[in-house]
Amino acid sequence: MAKIEELDESAAKLRPKKNHQPSRFFVFVDYIFLFLFIVFLSFIVFKILGV
C-alpha cells in the first residue's frame, strides 16, 4: 500500500499544475453578456408596463 502511495505522489509531481482561474478577457465578456441581459430584460418589462 505504501508503494502505491509513493507512485501516486511521484506521478502527481510530474504533472504540471493547471491554472483554474478564468482569464480577464473571459470575465469581461461574461460581464458584457450579463449587462446586455439586464438591459434586454428591463426593456421587456418597461414595454409590458407601458412606461
Backbone as XML, in Angstrom:
<?xml version="1.0"?>
<chain id="A" units="angstrom">
  <residue number="1" name="MET">
    <atom name="N" x="0.830" y="-1.193" z="0.000"/>
    <atom name="CA" x="0.000" y="0.000" z="0.000"/>
    <atom name="C" x="0.872" y="1.254" z="0.000"/>
  </residue>
  <residue number="2" name="ALA">
    <atom name="N" x="1.965" y="1.210" z="0.734"/>
    <atom name="CA" x="2.852" y="2.362" z="0.791"/>
    <atom name="C" x="3.521" y="2.597" z="-0.565"/>
  </residue>
  <residue number="3" name="LYS">
    <atom name="N" x="3.800" y="1.523" z="-1.283"/>
    <atom name="CA" x="4.442" y="1.669" z="-2.581"/>
    <atom name="C" x="3.490" y="2.333" z="-3.584"/>
  </residue>
  <residue number="4" name="ILE">
    <atom name="N" x="2.198" y="2.032" z="-3.522"/>
    <atom name="CA" x="1.216" y="2.653" z="-4.412"/>
    <atom name="C" x="1.125" y="4.142" z="-4.118"/>
  </residue>
  <residue number="5" name="GLU">
    <atom name="N" x="1.154" y="4.505" z="-2.840"/>
    <atom name="CA" x="1.097" y="5.923" z="-2.483"/>
    <atom name="C" x="2.336" y="6.660" z="-2.998"/>
  </residue>
  <residue number="6" name="GLU">
    <atom name="N" x="3.484" y="6.028" z="-2.918"/>
    <atom name="CA" x="4.697" y="6.671" z="-3.411"/>
    <atom name="C" x="4.622" y="6.885" z="-4.923"/>
  </residue>
  <residue number="7" name="LEU">
    <atom name="N" x="4.069" y="5.921" z="-5.648"/>
    <atom name="CA" x="3.931" y="6.073" z="-7.086"/>
    <atom name="C" x="2.949" y="7.186" z="-7.421"/>
  </residue>
  <residue number="8" name="ASP">
    <atom name="N" x="1.866" y="7.275" z="-6.658"/>
    <atom name="CA" x="0.884" y="8.334" z="-6.897"/>
    <atom name="C" x="1.488" y="9.702" z="-6.643"/>
  </residue>
  <residue number="9" name="GLU">
    <atom name="N" x="2.291" y="9.841" z="-5.602"/>
    <atom name="CA" x="2.912" y="11.126" z="-5.295"/>
    <atom name="C" x="3.915" y="11.525" z="-6.376"/>
  </residue>
  <residue number="10" name="SER">
    <atom name="N" x="4.688" y="10.570" z="-6.869"/>
    <atom name="CA" x="5.664" y="10.900" z="-7.901"/>
    <atom name="C" x="4.965" y="11.252" z="-9.220"/>
  </residue>
  <residue number="11" name="ALA">
    <atom name="N" x="3.842" y="10.600" z="-9.501"/>
    <atom name="CA" x="3.089" y="10.921" z="-10.719"/>
    <atom name="C" x="2.473" y="12.306" z="-10.608"/>
  </residue>
  <residue number="12" name="ALA">
    <atom name="N" x="2.039" y="12.671" z="-9.401"/>
    <atom name="CA" x="1.460" y="13.996" z="-9.201"/>
    <atom name="C" x="2.529" y="15.077" z="-9.353"/>
  </residue>
  <residue number="13" name="LYS">
    <atom name="N" x="3.747" y="14.773" z="-8.978"/>
    <atom name="CA" x="4.824" y="15.763" z="-9.113"/>
    <atom name="C" x="5.214" y="15.960" z="-10.573"/>
  </residue>
  <residue number="14" name="LEU">
    <atom name="N" x="5.083" y="14.927" z="-11.397"/>
    <atom name="CA" x="5.460" y="15.032" z="-12.803"/>
    <atom name="C" x="4.451" y="15.852" z="-13.613"/>
  </residue>
  <residue number="15" name="ARG">
    <atom name="N" x="3.182" y="15.802" z="-13.217"/>
    <atom name="CA" x="2.147" y="16.546" z="-13.948"/>
    <atom name="C" x="2.249" y="18.041" z="-13.648"/>
  </residue>
  <residue number="16" name="PRO">
    <atom name="N" x="2.144" y="18.872" z="-14.658"/>
    <atom name="CA" x="2.181" y="20.318" z="-14.403"/>
    <atom name="C" x="0.893" y="20.771" z="-13.720"/>
  </residue>
  <residue number="17" name="LYS">
    <atom name="N" x="1.010" y="21.784" z="-12.893"/>
    <atom name="CA" x="-0.169" y="22.323" z="-12.215"/>
    <atom name="C" x="-0.969" y="23.152" z="-13.205"/>
  </residue>
  <residue number="18" name="LYS">
    <atom name="N" x="-2.282" y="22.967" z="-13.180"/>
    <atom name="CA" x="-3.152" y="23.694" z="-14.104"/>
    <atom name="C" x="-3.653" y="24.964" z="-13.424"/>
  </residue>
  <residue number="19" name="ASN">
    <atom name="N" x="-3.786" y="26.002" z="-14.218"/>
    <atom name="CA" x="-4.314" y="27.263" z="-13.713"/>
    <atom name="C" x="-5.828" y="27.245" z="-13.901"/>
  </residue>
  <residue number="20" name="HIS">
    <atom name="N" x="-6.573" y="27.264" z="-12.806"/>
    <atom name="CA" x="-8.027" y="27.171" z="-12.882"/>
    <atom name="C" x="-8.706" y="28.530" z="-12.785"/>
  </residue>
  <residue number="21" name="GLN">
    <atom name="N" x="-7.944" y="29.607" z="-12.758"/>
    <atom name="CA" x="-8.549" y="30.926" z="-12.695"/>
    <atom name="C" x="-8.976" y="31.357" z="-14.094"/>
  </residue>
  <residue number="22" name="PRO">
    <atom name="N" x="-10.168" y="31.977" z="-14.210"/>
    <atom name="CA" x="-10.596" y="32.449" z="-15.530"/>
    <atom name="C" x="-9.749" y="33.646" z="-15.969"/>
  </residue>
  <residue number="23" name="SER">
    <atom name="N" x="-9.567" y="33.759" z="-17.260"/>
    <atom name="CA" x="-8.789" y="34.883" z="-17.780"/>
    <atom name="C" x="-9.606" y="36.167" z="-17.648"/>
  </residue>
  <residue number="24" name="ARG">
    <atom name="N" x="-8.916" y="37.295" z="-17.678"/>
    <atom name="CA" x="-9.599" y="38.590" z="-17.548"/>
    <atom name="C" x="-10.530" y="38.829" z="-18.726"/>
  </residue>
  <residue number="25" name="PHE">
    <atom name="N" x="-10.147" y="38.362" z="-19.903"/>
    <atom name="CA" x="-11.000" y="38.527" z="-21.079"/>
    <atom name="C" x="-12.320" y="37.784" z="-20.902"/>
  </residue>
  <residue number="26" name="PHE">
    <atom name="N" x="-12.259" y="36.557" z="-20.371"/>
    <atom name="CA" x="-13.477" y="35.780" z="-20.149"/>
    <atom name="C" x="-14.391" y="36.481" z="-19.150"/>
  </residue>
  <residue number="27" name="VAL">
    <atom name="N" x="-13.812" y="37.031" z="-18.082"/>
    <atom name="CA" x="-14.611" y="37.740" z="-17.079"/>
    <atom name="C" x="-15.247" y="38.980" z="-17.698"/>
  </residue>
  <residue number="28" name="PHE">
    <atom name="N" x="-14.482" y="39.707" z="-18.526"/>
    <atom name="CA" x="-15.002" y="40.906" z="-19.195"/>
    <atom name="C" x="-16.175" y="40.550" z="-20.115"/>
  </residue>
  <residue number="29" name="VAL">
    <atom name="N" x="-16.031" y="39.507" z="-20.900"/>
    <atom name="CA" x="-17.106" y="39.077" z="-21.809"/>
    <atom name="C" x="-18.322" y="38.616" z="-21.014"/>
  </residue>
  <residue number="30" name="ASP">
    <atom name="N" x="-18.087" y="37.953" z="-19.903"/>
    <atom name="CA" x="-19.175" y="37.492" z="-19.048"/>
    <atom name="C" x="-19.974" y="38.678" z="-18.514"/>
  </residue>
  <residue number="31" name="TYR">
    <atom name="N" x="-19.278" y="39.720" z="-18.065"/>
    <atom name="CA" x="-19.974" y="40.913" z="-17.572"/>
    <atom name="C" x="-20.717" y="41.637" z="-18.687"/>
  </residue>
  <residue number="32" name="ILE">
    <atom name="N" x="-20.181" y="41.629" z="-19.893"/>
    <atom name="CA" x="-20.888" y="42.251" z="-21.022"/>
    <atom name="C" x="-22.201" y="41.518" z="-21.298"/>
  </residue>
  <residue number="33" name="PHE">
    <atom name="N" x="-22.152" y="40.185" z="-21.324"/>
    <atom name="CA" x="-23.380" y="39.419" z="-21.556"/>
    <atom name="C" x="-24.386" y="39.621" z="-20.419"/>
  </residue>
  <residue number="34" name="LEU">
    <atom name="N" x="-23.912" y="39.704" z="-19.195"/>
    <atom name="CA" x="-24.804" y="39.940" z="-18.061"/>
    <atom name="C" x="-25.461" y="41.316" z="-18.174"/>
  </residue>
  <residue number="35" name="PHE">
    <atom name="N" x="-24.683" y="42.328" z="-18.550"/>
    <atom name="CA" x="-25.218" y="43.677" z="-18.737"/>
    <atom name="C" x="-26.260" y="43.708" z="-19.851"/>
  </residue>
  <residue number="36" name="LEU">
    <atom name="N" x="-25.959" y="43.056" z="-20.973"/>
    <atom name="CA" x="-26.911" y="43.030" z="-22.089"/>
    <atom name="C" x="-28.201" y="42.301" z="-21.705"/>
  </residue>
  <residue number="37" name="PHE">
    <atom name="N" x="-28.083" y="41.248" z="-20.930"/>
    <atom name="CA" x="-29.279" y="40.528" z="-20.481"/>
    <atom name="C" x="-30.143" y="41.422" z="-19.593"/>
  </residue>
  <residue number="38" name="ILE">
    <atom name="N" x="-29.520" y="42.176" z="-18.681"/>
    <atom name="CA" x="-30.278" y="43.066" z="-17.796"/>
    <atom name="C" x="-30.949" y="44.173" z="-18.602"/>
  </residue>
  <residue number="39" name="VAL">
    <atom name="N" x="-30.250" y="44.717" z="-19.605"/>
    <atom name="CA" x="-30.839" y="45.753" z="-20.462"/>
    <atom name="C" x="-32.027" y="45.180" z="-21.234"/>
  </residue>
  <residue number="40" name="PHE">
    <atom name="N" x="-31.875" y="44.002" z="-21.790"/>
    <atom name="CA" x="-32.963" y="43.376" z="-22.541"/>
    <atom name="C" x="-34.159" y="43.082" z="-21.629"/>
  </residue>
  <residue number="41" name="LEU">
    <atom name="N" x="-33.884" y="42.563" z="-20.438"/>
    <atom name="CA" x="-34.960" y="42.248" z="-19.505"/>
    <atom name="C" x="-35.697" y="43.510" z="-19.073"/>
  </residue>
  <residue number="42" name="SER">
    <atom name="N" x="-34.966" y="44.572" z="-18.798"/>
    <atom name="CA" x="-35.627" y="45.822" z="-18.395"/>
    <atom name="C" x="-36.426" y="46.411" z="-19.569"/>
  </residue>
  <residue number="43" name="PHE">
    <atom name="N" x="-35.925" y="46.271" z="-20.793"/>
    <atom name="CA" x="-36.672" y="46.732" z="-21.970"/>
    <atom name="C" x="-38.009" y="46.004" z="-22.082"/>
  </residue>
  <residue number="44" name="ILE">
    <atom name="N" x="-37.990" y="44.698" z="-21.904"/>
    <atom name="CA" x="-39.229" y="43.910" z="-21.984"/>
    <atom name="C" x="-40.185" y="44.298" z="-20.861"/>
  </residue>
  <residue number="45" name="VAL">
    <atom name="N" x="-39.671" y="44.457" z="-19.651"/>
    <atom name="CA" x="-40.533" y="44.807" z="-18.509"/>
    <atom name="C" x="-41.156" y="46.182" z="-18.722"/>
  </residue>
  <residue number="46" name="PHE">
    <atom name="N" x="-40.368" y="47.176" z="-19.151"/>
    <atom name="CA" x="-40.924" y="48.512" z="-19.364"/>
    <atom name="C" x="-41.895" y="48.529" z="-20.543"/>
  </residue>
  <residue number="47" name="LYS">
    <atom name="N" x="-41.674" y="47.682" z="-21.515"/>
    <atom name="CA" x="-42.600" y="47.616" z="-22.644"/>
    <atom name="C" x="-43.943" y="47.024" z="-22.195"/>
  </residue>
  <residue number="48" name="ILE">
    <atom name="N" x="-43.904" y="46.030" z="-21.333"/>
    <atom name="CA" x="-45.141" y="45.429" z="-20.827"/>
    <atom name="C" x="-45.894" y="46.411" z="-19.929"/>
  </residue>
  <residue number="49" name="LEU">
    <atom name="N" x="-45.143" y="47.118" z="-19.072"/>
    <atom name="CA" x="-45.791" y="48.064" z="-18.160"/>
    <atom name="C" x="-46.264" y="49.323" z="-18.873"/>
  </residue>
  <residue number="50" name="GLY">
    <atom name="N" x="-45.734" y="49.609" z="-20.028"/>
    <atom name="CA" x="-46.157" y="50.767" z="-20.785"/>
    <atom name="C" x="-45.615" y="52.076" z="-20.240"/>
  </residue>
  <residue number="51" name="VAL">
    <atom name="N" x="-44.473" y="52.037" z="-19.607"/>
    <atom name="CA" x="-43.896" y="53.263" z="-19.036"/>
    <atom name="C" x="-43.123" y="54.000" z="-20.098"/>
  </residue>
</chain>
